Amino acid sequence: MSDYFKSTPDAAGQFGEFGGSFIPPDLQVEMDKITDAYYRISKSHAFISELRSIRKHFQGRPTPVYYCQRLSDLLGGRIYLKREDLNHTGAHKLNHCMGEALLAKHMGKKRLIAETGAGQHGVALATAAAYFGLECEIHMGEVDIAKEHPNVVRMKILGAEVVPVSHGLKTLKEAVDSAFQSYLKDPVNTIYCIGSVVGPHPFPMMVREFQRVVGIEAREQFMEMTGELPDNVVACVGGGSNAMGIFSAFLEDEECSLYGVEPAGRSYEIGEHACTMKFGKPGVIHGFKCQMLQDEAGEPAPVYSVASGLDYPGVGPEHCMLQSNGRVSYVDANDEQTIDAFYKLSRLEGIIPALESAHAVAYAMRLAQEKPRQSILVNLSGRGDKDIDFVVDKFGLPEDQ
Ligand SMILES: *Cc1c(COP(=O)(O)O)cnc(C)c1O
């Protein structure tokens, strides 16, 4: 492997023109401390061996790669899944939460703090906090608290404090502001844990490094199963952490086509989708520069996705660079294709996917029809238990449609 991971991002946290750090000076001081600690601690033997043991004994890694025989027979191409739905807590997010929490422990921190939208990141972080015996404070908009009741209960069972945010639109953006404010009140004892490959440096780099395990395992497992590399690798993109995790192992395999799948929602009208790569323009959001869906005033535009983990108007800076240099293609799947994939995978393979992951499956199904001789490795980022009531209420069962 060349030195891509050592030189990307650069020392300032830049991925080409994207990334960096655009935050107030007092917060910058804290980010610099996290960056220093990350470089010092995460390369140590003690850190690496503890994380390896956690992944094996607590998370249940390695997660398998699975060949979808019946789905492949139906469509043409050969579809394989990297089963992150089988990672503890049912999604890939725990990979970076355990890494961030282990770093916090080594830094002598007592408390983890984060915001959450749909609650998936909050639950993963509350899990990590319970494991390490750290306090956990999750900021969440009141609107989201009402909508995502089961995840709020999970966080409380795990011992986290859920802080309701009642100003503005009472959703994710206000929760971010509230979490940052609380963090700045006690940065000595607290660490802020971001939920994807977004935010100011060092988070896009750090979260990618903790998610690389997905790609490293999958590449080896796929080679062992088939004797070759996959022709195509597909992952959904919200902030982009599960996609960076799997893409990272294939970046230098030029013969592998890489596809990041964004949610096309109900239409390409503004407010009806979250296709940041397709329609975004460079801008600054949450302390970093990326492609961003913007309104006329340059503010983050309203976004929609049927999968709450994908509705973000920005995207990780490394993805923006990988789009600019042409290494990764960013494509999309709409609600209808996603729901079709959700049911097809459930009924043909016995796997109910998260709605986020179903976007990647939907695009893989399209590729399998277009390229019947090729193999397609999909990162199945999470399981769909959280989505079942919503899908059946809103879209009905296939026989009702
Ligand atoms: C949060 C989430 C995503 C989106 O986040 P990324 O950072 O883009 O990976 C995708 N899938 C699942 C199951 C999630 O919970």
The ligand as an ORCA input file, in Angstrom:
! r2SCAN-3c Opt
* xyz 0 1
  C     -25.921      6.340     10.193
  C     -26.073      5.263      9.188
  C     -25.658      5.431      7.849
  C     -25.131      6.731      7.313
  O     -23.936      7.146      7.843
  P     -22.560      7.112      7.044
  O     -21.650      7.920      7.874
  O     -22.808      7.707      5.685
  O     -22.155      5.692      6.922
  C     -25.757      4.353      6.988
  N     -26.274      3.176      7.391
  C     -26.688      2.972      8.654
  C     -27.237      1.634      9.023
  C     -26.610      4.006      9.590
  O     -27.042      3.806     10.851
*
